[in-house]
């Protein structure tokens, strides 16, 4: 999984570092599809552009970090929940 993305990042790390600096990159296939300042922005950008597809999210100069969310992939959790963060639903009920 994500082998093509890893190979692309490893073989282009110097030029990606030069072009994007310390940005967090979203890589799909052999293409950078987003460059972000924070991990939160990168996750949001990746989800918006790629939905549940697997993408590599990483800074060019860092050790590899992968995020896998099998519960989202399998549909066990829904990232577009209508529940508030305090455990209540939109109508205030638990």
N, C-alpha and C positions, 0 to 999 in steps of 0.2 A: 504494500500500500504506500502510495506517495513516492515510489522509487524514482519515477521520472522527474518529479519536483526536486528531490534530494540531489540527483545527478546534475540537474540544471543549476541549482544553487551552488553546489560544490565546484562545478566547472566554470562558473561565472562570478564567484564570490568577490574577487578583486574589483571587477568592473561594477558590480552591483553596489559594493561598499563605496566606491568612488562616486557613483551616480546618486545613491540614496542616503549615504552617510549612515547615521545611527537610526534611521527609520525602521519600523517593523514592517516587513513585506508580507503580502499575501501572494502566494505563488500557486498557479494552477497550470499543470502541464509544464510547458517551457515559456511561461509568460508571467510577468509581474502584473497582477491585476489591481494592486493597491499598495500604497506606502503611507504609514500612519505613525504618529508620535507616541501613542499609548497602545497597550495591549487591548484595552477596552474598545478603542476606536477600530483597531484591526479586526477584532472579533465581530463587531457590528458591521463593518464594511464587508467582511467575508460572508457573513450571513445574508446581508442584503443582496450582494452580487451573485453568490453561489448557492444560496439556500442550504440544503443538507449535504451537498457534495463535499468530498474530502479535499482540503487544500492545506498547503504547508504555510504556517505562519511563523516567521522568524526574522531576526536581524541577521544580516549577512555575516557579521563577525562573531556571533555567539555560538555556543554549543547548541546543538539541535534541541528544540523544544517542540513537542507535538501535543496537540490537544485532540483527544478523541472523546466523543460523547455518545456512547452506544445507546443510551436511553433515548436521546433525540433521534438518532439514526433509525432506531427500531420503532419510533412513534410512541414509546412508553411515556415520555414527557413531551409537552408542547411548549416551545419557546415563546409562543404568542399567547400566553396564559392571560385570562381575564381577571385573575385574582390579584389583589393588592399584595405588596410585600409583607404586610403584617398578618397574613393568614386569613384575611376576610375577603369576601367576594366584592364585586362592584356595588352590590346593594347593602354592604356592611355586615352581612351574615357570615358566620363561620361554617 
